[in-house]
Amino acid sequence: MKRLIINFLVIFIIHMYIPNQVNAENKLDFYMNDFYTKSNEASLILKEIENDLKLGIKKKICSRQIKAAKLGILANESLIKAFQIAGTEPPNSSINASQKRWKSLLNDCKNLD
């Protein structure tokens, strides 16, 4: 009887632990997913703005550009955190260039308001 109980507990513990570990997202994955999600969303917003401008539509351009710039800046911050967690050196020149571009987009519209 004791052996049956021990076997049951071992099986129960294994079933409780393994599914949670497999489905769990580690911090590196979280920040990388956050980076990709935000940078893709920011790029999509900028493409929509570009298409609207080509069609002569100037409705809410600055507010959408500000949103895209903020998302881009947050995406870069997530990328930097991911590199720190991975223990590798981030490509600072690329990240700084991207950060300058996003801040430029942000400041250009803020100066127009």
N, C-alpha and C positions, 0 to 999 in steps of 0.2 A: 504494500500500500504506500509506504514512504517513497519507494522508487517511482511509482505512478505519479505521485504529487510532485516530486522533483522534476520528472520529465515534463509534466504539464507546465510547471513554472518556467523551465528553460525554454520550451517552445513558445509560451506566452510572451516572455521577455524578448526573445528574438523577433517575433512578429510585431511587437510594439516598437522596437528600436529600428529595425531595418527600413520599413516603409517611410518613417519620418526622416531618416538620414538621406535616403535617395531623393525624396521630393523636396527637401530643404534646399534653399538657395544660399550659397555662401556669400560673404561680403564682396569678394572680387566679382562674382557673377552679377550681384545686385548693382554694383557701380558701373560695370560694363553695359548691362542692359539699360540702365538709366541714361548712360551716355548715348547709346545708339538710339534710344527712343526719343530723347530730347533733341538730338542733332537732326534726326530724320524729320521730326515735326517742324523744327525751325526751317529746314531746307524746303519743306513742302509749303510753308507759309510764304517764303520768299519767292518760290516759283509761281504761286497764285498771284502774288503782288505783281510780278513781272508780266504775267499774262493779262492781268487787269489793266496795267499801264499800256500794254500794246493795243488793247481794245479801247483805250481812252477813258477807262473807269478809274476815278480817283477817290472812290469812297473808302474811308477808313484806312487809308494806306499807312499813315504814321502809327496808328494804334496797333495795326497788325505787325508793322516793322519793329516796333518796340517789343511786342510779345515775342517775336522771333529772336531778337537780339538777347532778351533775357533768358530764353530757353537755351540759346547757344552758349551763353556765359555759364549757365548752370551745367550744361553738358560738359564743358571743359573742366569744371571743378570736379565732376564725377570721374572724368578720365584721369585727372591728377591723383585722386584718391585711389583709384584702381591700381595705378602704377605704384603708389606707396604701399598698398597692401601686398602687391606682388613682389615688392622688394627690388624693383628694377628702376632704372633711371628713365624718367619720361623724356620724350623728344621736346625739350623746352623751346627750341626755336620755332617749331611748328605750332605748339600750343600757344606761345606768345603771339605769333602772327595771327592765329585764329582769334585770340582774345582781343587783339587790336581791331580786327575787322568787325567783330560783334559790338565792341564798345563804340566804334565809329558809327555803325548803323544806329545804335541806341542814341548817341549824342546828336546825330544829324536830325533826327525827328524831334528830340526834346528841344532843340534850338528853334524849331519851326513853330512849336506850340505857343 
